[in-house]
Amino acid sequence: MSDCNINIPFAGTAQAILTKAKSAIESQNGIFKGDENSGEFEVTVFANTIKGNYTVNGNILNLVITHKPFFVPCSTIENILLKEIS
């Protein structure tokens, strides 16, 4: 399975968008750890685990989904993330 690479441009600080991301993941009993430069996350939704890592480059949050259910397309994950943290 290939990784999903998702780039999310943001206004404001890295801390602000990462706080939103952390809140969204932890609200689903997931794990979010890292700092303003990089980190990793894991969340289980409907008994399916999604894992990945992130890096911040300027005002772009780059997410790499390294593990996901095979039946969930990258575009679906991207749309959910955009809704939750934009």
C-alpha positions in Angstrom: 0.0 0.0 0.0 1.4 3.4 -0.9 1.5 6.3 1.5 -0.9 9.1 1.3 0.9 12.5 1.1 -1.3 15.4 2.1 -0.2 19.0 2.1 -2.4 21.4 4.0 -1.6 25.1 3.7 -2.5 27.2 6.8 -2.5 30.8 8.0 -1.3 31.6 11.5 1.1 29.7 13.5 2.2 26.0 13.3 1.2 25.7 17.0 -2.4 26.7 16.2 -3.0 24.2 13.5 -1.2 21.4 15.4 -3.4 22.2 18.4 -6.4 21.6 16.2 -5.0 18.4 14.8 -4.1 17.1 18.2 -7.6 17.9 19.5 -9.2 16.2 16.5 -7.1 13.0 17.0 -7.4 12.9 20.8 -11.2 13.4 20.6 -11.2 10.0 18.9 -9.0 8.5 21.6 -6.0 8.7 19.3 -2.4 9.5 20.0 -0.7 12.6 18.8 2.9 13.4 19.7 5.5 15.7 18.4 6.5 19.4 18.3 6.1 22.4 16.0 8.4 20.8 13.5 7.5 17.1 13.2 5.7 14.2 15.0 3.4 11.2 14.5 -0.1 10.2 15.1 -2.4 7.2 15.3 -6.1 6.9 15.5 -8.6 4.1 15.3 -11.9 4.9 13.5 -14.6 2.2 13.1 -12.1 -0.4 14.2 -9.6 0.6 11.5 -6.3 2.2 12.4 -4.8 5.2 10.6 -1.2 6.0 11.3 1.1 8.6 10.0 3.6 11.4 10.6 3.7 15.1 10.0 6.2 17.8 9.3 5.8 21.6 9.2 7.5 23.5 6.4 6.7 27.2 6.6 3.0 27.5 6.4 2.4 24.0 5.0 1.5 21.0 7.2 2.7 17.9 5.4 1.0 14.7 6.5 2.1 11.3 5.4 -0.4 8.5 6.1 1.7 5.3 6.5 -1.0 2.9 7.4 -4.7 3.0 6.5 -7.5 0.6 5.6 -7.1 -0.5 2.0 -10.7 0.4 1.2 -10.3 4.0 2.3 -8.9 6.2 -0.5 -6.4 8.9 0.3 -8.8 11.6 -0.9 -11.3 10.6 1.7 -8.7 11.0 4.5 -7.6 14.3 3.0 -11.2 15.6 3.0 -11.8 14.6 6.6 -8.6 16.2 7.7 -9.3 19.4 5.9 -12.7 19.6 7.5 -11.3 18.9 11.0 -8.3 21.2 11.0 -8.8 24.0 8.5 
